[in-house]
């Protein structure tokens, strides 16, 4: 086999591998969409096939069982609140550990990054106890603070890597002109890091909106529960209607899909921001 044939075979193998990965990634979504259009009887007869007749009864039933406007509002409040607070906190911490040069700054940064290796499930109990002690169980602010805490390490890591590429001479020049820390951060560094901020905001929105564990632990079955918790409650104690749950999932995933499709270019460019410098 000559070099040209070897390269062609490599391209075919790579294309095949990418197709397999793409099918594995897309199939769960297609399965959910198709299942939501089946009746319970139709799903039981042919779980993996196409529906013999399309029905929207599952969507109507999902809206009937769930207080959809209230759940959407709850998810919007907690997601946007957690998103804003986590990005703001990551901005402040990333600026402090990269540009203030205080004693112990590297240790603080290292401790924050180490928390990325800790599974969220391992600290659920102390988190829940803290929320109880603060009197925030079942409240918006409890979930918002939890989202901000879980989003801080990755946000700090991403923004710190970006801020480190900004020359210190630029910061010193701003200080000579009389700029304070907040002016430097929000009028100089934040616009420069706009692609990274956009990617971080989109990523945080997606995982906060889709998260089930934290809302289930902190909100439980209160009136402030999120949409994902409401969808999980569609399944009964002794039986699960897959078409009904699938319909609820599709409704819950629509905002995320829209955000991703609209801002996918910013997500990719922000994730790669500064990588070529």
C-alpha positions as a Markdown table, in Angstrom:
| # | Residue | x | y | z |
|---|---|---|---|---|
| 1 | Unk | 0.0 | 0.0 | 0.0 |
| 2 | Unk | 1.5 | 3.3 | -1.1 |
| 3 | Unk | 1.3 | 6.5 | 0.8 |
| 4 | Unk | -1.6 | 7.9 | -1.2 |
| 5 | Unk | -3.7 | 4.7 | -0.6 |
| 6 | Unk | -2.8 | 4.8 | 3.1 |
| 7 | Unk | -3.9 | 8.4 | 3.4 |
| 8 | Unk | -7.2 | 7.6 | 1.7 |
| 9 | Unk | -7.8 | 4.6 | 3.9 |
| 10 | Unk | -7.1 | 6.9 | 6.9 |
| 11 | Unk | -9.7 | 9.4 | 5.7 |
| 12 | Unk | -12.3 | 6.7 | 5.2 |
| 13 | Unk | -11.7 | 5.3 | 8.7 |
| 14 | Unk | -11.9 | 8.8 | 10.2 |
| 15 | Unk | -15.1 | 9.6 | 8.3 |
| 16 | Unk | -16.6 | 6.3 | 9.5 |
| 17 | Unk | -15.6 | 7.0 | 13.1 |
| 18 | Unk | -17.2 | 10.5 | 12.9 |
| 19 | Unk | -20.4 | 9.1 | 11.5 |
| 20 | Unk | -20.6 | 6.6 | 14.3 |
| 21 | Unk | -20.0 | 9.3 | 16.9 |
| 22 | Unk | -22.6 | 11.6 | 15.2 |
| 23 | Unk | -25.2 | 8.8 | 15.1 |
| 24 | Unk | -24.6 | 8.0 | 18.8 |
| 25 | Unk | -25.0 | 11.6 | 19.7 |
| 26 | Unk | -28.1 | 12.3 | 17.7 |
| 27 | Unk | -30.0 | 9.1 | 18.2 |
| 28 | Unk | -31.2 | 9.8 | 21.8 |
| 29 | Unk | -32.7 | 13.0 | 20.7 |
| 30 | Unk | -34.4 | 11.4 | 17.7 |
| 31 | Unk | -35.7 | 8.6 | 19.9 |
| 32 | Unk | -37.2 | 11.1 | 22.3 |
| 33 | Unk | -38.9 | 13.1 | 19.5 |
| 34 | Unk | -40.3 | 9.9 | 17.8 |
| 35 | Unk | -41.5 | 8.5 | 21.2 |
| 36 | Unk | -43.3 | 11.7 | 22.1 |
| 37 | Unk | -45.4 | 11.3 | 18.9 |
| 38 | Unk | -46.5 | 7.8 | 19.8 |
| 39 | Unk | -49.4 | 6.6 | 21.9 |
| 40 | Unk | -48.6 | 4.4 | 24.9 |
| 41 | Unk | -50.0 | 1.4 | 23.0 |
| 42 | Unk | -48.0 | 2.2 | 19.9 |
| 43 | Unk | -44.8 | 2.6 | 21.9 |
| 44 | Unk | -45.4 | -0.8 | 23.7 |
| 45 | Unk | -45.9 | -2.5 | 20.4 |
| 46 | Unk | -42.9 | -1.0 | 18.6 |
| 47 | Unk | -40.5 | 1.0 | 20.9 |
| 48 | Unk | -37.8 | 1.6 | 18.3 |
| 49 | Unk | -39.8 | 2.0 | 15.1 |
| 50 | Unk | -41.5 | 5.0 | 13.6 |
| 51 | Unk | -45.0 | 5.9 | 14.8 |
| 52 | Unk | -47.9 | 4.4 | 12.8 |
| 53 | Unk | -49.8 | 7.6 | 13.5 |
| 54 | Unk | -48.6 | 10.9 | 14.8 |
| 55 | Unk | -50.4 | 12.2 | 17.9 |
| 56 | Unk | -49.8 | 15.4 | 20.0 |
| 57 | Unk | -51.9 | 14.0 | 22.9 |
| 58 | Unk | -48.7 | 13.5 | 25.0 |
| 59 | Unk | -47.8 | 17.2 | 24.7 |
| 60 | Unk | -51.3 | 18.2 | 25.7 |
| 61 | Unk | -51.2 | 15.8 | 28.7 |
| 62 | Unk | -47.8 | 17.1 | 29.7 |
| 63 | Unk | -49.1 | 20.7 | 29.7 |
| 64 | Unk | -52.2 | 19.6 | 31.6 |
| 65 | Unk | -50.2 | 17.8 | 34.4 |
| 66 | Unk | -47.6 | 20.4 | 34.8 |
| 67 | Unk | -48.1 | 24.1 | 35.5 |
| 68 | Unk | -45.9 | 24.9 | 32.5 |
| 69 | Unk | -45.9 | 28.7 | 32.7 |
| 70 | Unk | -44.9 | 28.6 | 36.3 |
| 71 | Unk | -42.2 | 25.9 | 35.8 |
| 72 | Unk | -40.8 | 27.9 | 32.8 |
| 73 | Unk | -40.6 | 31.0 | 35.0 |
| 74 | Unk | -38.9 | 29.1 | 37.8 |
| 75 | Unk | -36.3 | 27.7 | 35.5 |
| 76 | Unk | -35.7 | 31.1 | 33.8 |
| 77 | Unk | -35.3 | 32.9 | 37.2 |
| 78 | Unk | -32.9 | 30.3 | 38.6 |
| 79 | Unk | -30.9 | 29.8 | 35.4 |
| 80 | Unk | -30.5 | 33.5 | 34.6 |
| 81 | Unk | -29.7 | 34.3 | 38.2 |
| 82 | Unk | -27.1 | 31.5 | 38.5 |
| 83 | Unk | -25.7 | 32.4 | 35.2 |
| 84 | Unk | -25.2 | 36.1 | 36.0 |
| 85 | Unk | -23.8 | 35.4 | 39.4 |
| 86 | Unk | -21.4 | 32.7 | 38.3 |
| 87 | Unk | -20.0 | 34.7 | 35.4 |
| 88 | Unk | -19.6 | 37.8 | 37.6 |
| 89 | Unk | -17.9 | 35.8 | 40.3 |
| 90 | Unk | -15.6 | 34.1 | 37.8 |
| 91 | Unk | -14.7 | 37.5 | 36.3 |
| 92 | Unk | -13.7 | 38.9 | 39.7 |
| 93 | Unk | -11.8 | 35.8 | 40.8 |
| 94 | Unk | -10.0 | 35.4 | 37.5 |
| 95 | Unk | -8.9 | 39.0 | 37.6 |
| 96 | Unk | -7.7 | 38.8 | 41.2 |
| 97 | Unk | -5.6 | 35.7 | 40.7 |
| 98 | Unk | -4.0 | 36.8 | 37.4 |
| 99 | Unk | -3.6 | 40.6 | 37.6 |
| 100 | Unk | -3.5 | 41.6 | 41.3 |
| 101 | Unk | -0.4 | 39.5 | 42.2 |
| 102 | Unk | -1.2 | 39.1 | 45.9 |
| 103 | Unk | 0.5 | 36.7 | 48.2 |
| 104 | Unk | -1.1 | 33.3 | 48.0 |
| 105 | Unk | -2.9 | 34.0 | 44.7 |
| 106 | Unk | -1.6 | 30.9 | 43.0 |
| 107 | Unk | -2.6 | 28.8 | 45.9 |
| 108 | Unk | -6.2 | 30.2 | 45.8 |
| 109 | Unk | -6.3 | 29.6 | 42.0 |
| 110 | Unk | -5.1 | 26.0 | 42.5 |
| 111 | Unk | -7.6 | 25.3 | 45.2 |
| 112 | Unk | -10.4 | 26.6 | 43.0 |
| 113 | Unk | -9.3 | 24.4 | 40.1 |
| 114 | Unk | -8.9 | 21.4 | 42.3 |
| 115 | Unk | -12.7 | 21.5 | 43.0 |
| 116 | Unk | -13.2 | 20.6 | 39.3 |
| 117 | Unk | -12.1 | 17.1 | 40.2 |
| 118 | Unk | -14.6 | 16.7 | 43.0 |
| 119 | Unk | -17.8 | 15.0 | 41.9 |
| 120 | Unk | -20.9 | 17.1 | 42.6 |
| 121 | Unk | -22.7 | 14.1 | 44.2 |
| 122 | Unk | -19.9 | 13.9 | 46.8 |
| 123 | Unk | -20.9 | 17.3 | 48.3 |
| 124 | Unk | -24.7 | 17.1 | 47.9 |
| 125 | Unk | -25.3 | 16.4 | 51.6 |
| 126 | Unk | -23.1 | 19.2 | 53.0 |
| 127 | Unk | -24.6 | 21.5 | 50.4 |
| 128 | Unk | -28.1 | 20.6 | 51.4 |
| 129 | Unk | -27.3 | 21.1 | 55.1 |
| 130 | Unk | -25.8 | 24.5 | 54.3 |
| 131 | Unk | -28.9 | 25.5 | 52.4 |
| 132 | Unk | -31.1 | 24.4 | 55.3 |
| 133 | Unk | -29.0 | 26.3 | 57.8 |
| 134 | Unk | -29.3 | 29.4 | 55.7 |
| 135 | Unk | -33.1 | 29.0 | 55.4 |
| 136 | Unk | -33.0 | 28.8 | 51.6 |
| 137 | Unk | -34.5 | 25.4 | 51.1 |
| 138 | Unk | -37.2 | 25.6 | 48.4 |
| 139 | Unk | -36.2 | 29.2 | 47.6 |
| 140 | Unk | -34.8 | 30.7 | 44.4 |
| 141 | Unk | -31.8 | 32.2 | 46.1 |
| 142 | Unk | -30.7 | 28.8 | 47.4 |
| 143 | Unk | -30.5 | 27.3 | 44.0 |
| 144 | Unk | -29.0 | 30.4 | 42.4 |
| 145 | Unk | -26.2 | 30.4 | 45.0 |
| 146 | Unk | -25.6 | 26.6 | 44.4 |
| 147 | Unk | -25.4 | 27.2 | 40.6 |
| 148 | Unk | -22.9 | 30.0 | 41.1 |
| 149 | Unk | -20.8 | 27.9 | 43.4 |
| 150 | Unk | -20.7 | 24.9 | 40.9 |
| 151 | Unk | -20.1 | 27.2 | 37.9 |
| 152 | Unk | -17.3 | 29.2 | 39.5 |
| 153 | Unk | -14.3 | 26.8 | 39.1 |
| 154 | Unk | -14.7 | 26.2 | 35.4 |
| 155 | Unk | -15.5 | 29.9 | 34.7 |
| 156 | Unk | -12.4 | 31.0 | 36.7 |
| 157 | Unk | -10.2 | 28.5 | 34.8 |
| 158 | Unk | -11.4 | 29.6 | 31.4 |
| 159 | Unk | -11.2 | 33.4 | 32.1 |
| 160 | Unk | -7.9 | 33.2 | 33.9 |
| 161 | Unk | -6.3 | 31.5 | 31.0 |
| 162 | Unk | -7.6 | 34.3 | 28.8 |
| 163 | Unk | -6.6 | 37.1 | 31.1 |
| 164 | Unk | -3.0 | 35.7 | 31.4 |
| 165 | Unk | -2.6 | 36.5 | 27.7 |
| 166 | Unk | -3.4 | 40.1 | 28.2 |
| 167 | Unk | 0.0 | 42.0 | 28.6 |
| 168 | Unk | 0.6 | 43.5 | 32.0 |
| 169 | Unk | 1.8 | 46.6 | 30.3 |
| 170 | Unk | -1.7 | 47.3 | 29.1 |
| 171 | Unk | -3.0 | 47.0 | 32.7 |
| 172 | Unk | -0.2 | 49.3 | 34.0 |
| 173 | Unk | -1.0 | 51.9 | 31.3 |
| 174 | Unk | -4.6 | 51.9 | 32.4 |
| 175 | Unk | -3.6 | 52.4 | 36.0 |
| 176 | Unk | -1.3 | 55.3 | 35.1 |
| 177 | Unk | -4.3 | 56.9 | 33.4 |
| 178 | Unk | -6.2 | 56.7 | 36.7 |
| 179 | Unk | -8.3 | 53.6 | 36.1 |
| 180 | Unk | -9.3 | 51.5 | 39.1 |
| 181 | Unk | -9.7 | 47.8 | 39.4 |
| 182 | Unk | -13.4 | 47.8 | 38.4 |
| 183 | Unk | -12.7 | 50.1 | 35.4 |
| 184 | Unk | -9.9 | 47.8 | 34.2 |
| 185 | Unk | -12.0 | 44.7 | 34.7 |
| 186 | Unk | -15.2 | 45.8 | 33.1 |
| 187 | Unk | -14.1 | 48.4 | 30.5 |
| 188 | Unk | -10.8 | 46.8 | 29.5 |
| 189 | Unk | -10.6 | 43.1 | 30.2 |
| 190 | Unk | -14.3 | 42.2 | 29.8 |
| 191 | Unk | -14.6 | 43.5 | 26.2 |
| 192 | Unk | -11.4 | 41.8 | 25.3 |
| 193 | Unk | -12.6 | 38.5 | 26.8 |
| 194 | Unk | -16.1 | 38.9 | 25.2 |
| 195 | Unk | -15.8 | 35.6 | 23.1 |
| 196 | Unk | -14.8 | 33.6 | 26.2 |
| 197 | Unk | -17.5 | 35.2 | 28.2 |
| 198 | Unk | -20.1 | 34.4 | 25.6 |
| 199 | Unk | -19.0 | 30.7 | 25.5 |
| 200 | Unk | -19.0 | 30.5 | 29.3 |
| 201 | Unk | -22.5 | 32.1 | 29.5 |
| 202 | Unk | -23.9 | 29.6 | 26.9 |
| 203 | Unk | -22.3 | 26.6 | 28.6 |
| 204 | Unk | -23.6 | 27.7 | 32.0 |
| 205 | Unk | -27.1 | 28.3 | 30.6 |
| 206 | Unk | -27.2 | 24.8 | 29.0 |
| 207 | Unk | -26.1 | 22.9 | 32.1 |
| 208 | Unk | -28.1 | 25.0 | 34.6 |
| 209 | Unk | -31.3 | 24.7 | 32.6 |
| 210 | Unk | -30.9 | 20.9 | 32.1 |
| 211 | Unk | -29.7 | 20.2 | 35.6 |
| 212 | Unk | -31.9 | 17.9 | 37.7 |
| 213 | Unk | -29.9 | 17.0 | 40.8 |
| 214 | Unk | -29.5 | 20.5 | 42.4 |
| 215 | Unk | -33.1 | 21.6 | 41.8 |
| 216 | Unk | -34.4 | 18.2 | 43.1 |
| 217 | Unk | -32.3 | 18.5 | 46.2 |
| 218 | Unk | -32.8 | 22.2 | 47.0 |
| 219 | Unk | -36.2 | 22.8 | 45.6 |
| 220 | Unk | -37.8 | 19.4 | 46.0 |
| 221 | Unk | -41.5 | 19.5 | 45.2 |
| 222 | Unk | -42.1 | 23.1 | 46.2 |
| 223 | Unk | -43.9 | 25.7 | 44.1 |
| 224 | Unk | -40.4 | 27.0 | 43.0 |
| 225 | Unk | -39.3 | 23.7 | 41.4 |
| 226 | Unk | -37.8 | 23.9 | 37.9 |
| 227 | Unk | -39.1 | 22.5 | 34.7 |
| 228 | Unk | -36.8 | 19.5 | 34.7 |
| 229 | Unk | -38.1 | 18.5 | 38.1 |
| 230 | Unk | -41.6 | 18.9 | 36.8 |
| 231 | Unk | -40.8 | 16.6 | 33.9 |
| 232 | Unk | -39.3 | 14.0 | 36.3 |
| 233 | Unk | -42.6 | 14.0 | 38.2 |
| 234 | Unk | -44.5 | 12.9 | 35.1 |
| 235 | Unk | -43.4 | 9.3 | 35.7 |
| 236 | Unk | -45.6 | 7.4 | 38.0 |
| 237 | Unk | -44.6 | 5.4 | 41.1 |
| 238 | Unk | -45.4 | 2.0 | 39.5 |
| 239 | Unk | -45.3 | 2.8 | 35.8 |
| 240 | Unk | -43.6 | 5.2 | 33.4 |
| 241 | Unk | -45.2 | 6.5 | 30.2 |
| 242 | Unk | -42.2 | 7.0 | 28.0 |
| 243 | Unk | -44.2 | 8.9 | 25.3 |
| 244 | Unk | -45.5 | 11.3 | 28.0 |
| 245 | Unk | -42.0 | 11.9 | 29.6 |
| 246 | Unk | -40.5 | 12.3 | 26.1 |
| 247 | Unk | -43.0 | 15.0 | 25.3 |
| 248 | Unk | -42.1 | 16.8 | 28.6 |
| 249 | Unk | -38.4 | 16.5 | 27.8 |
| 250 | Unk | -38.8 | 17.9 | 24.3 |
| 251 | Unk | -40.7 | 21.0 | 25.7 |
| 252 | Unk | -37.9 | 21.4 | 28.4 |
| 253 | Unk | -35.1 | 21.1 | 25.8 |
| 254 | Unk | -36.5 | 23.5 | 23.3 |
| 255 | Unk | -35.0 | 26.7 | 24.9 |
| 256 | Unk | -31.6 | 25.0 | 25.1 |
| 257 | Unk | -31.7 | 23.9 | 21.5 |
| 258 | Unk | -32.7 | 27.4 | 20.4 |
| 259 | Unk | -29.9 | 29.0 | 22.4 |
| 260 | Unk | -27.4 | 26.6 | 21.0 |
| 261 | Unk | -28.4 | 26.9 | 17.4 |
| 262 | Unk | -28.5 | 30.7 | 17.5 |
| 263 | Unk | -25.2 | 31.1 | 19.4 |
| 264 | Unk | -23.2 | 28.0 | 18.3 |
| 265 | Unk | -20.7 | 30.2 | 16.5 |
| 266 | Unk | -20.0 | 32.2 | 19.6 |
| 267 | Unk | -19.7 | 29.0 | 21.6 |
| 268 | Unk | -17.0 | 27.6 | 19.3 |
| 269 | Unk | -15.1 | 30.8 | 18.9 |
| 270 | Unk | -15.2 | 31.5 | 22.6 |
| 271 | Unk | -14.1 | 28.0 | 23.5 |
| 272 | Unk | -11.1 | 28.4 | 21.2 |
| 273 | Unk | -10.4 | 32.1 | 22.1 |
| 274 | Unk | -6.8 | 32.7 | 22.5 |
| 275 | Unk | -5.7 | 29.2 | 21.7 |
| 276 | Unk | -3.7 | 30.3 | 18.8 |
| 277 | Unk | -1.8 | 33.1 | 20.6 |
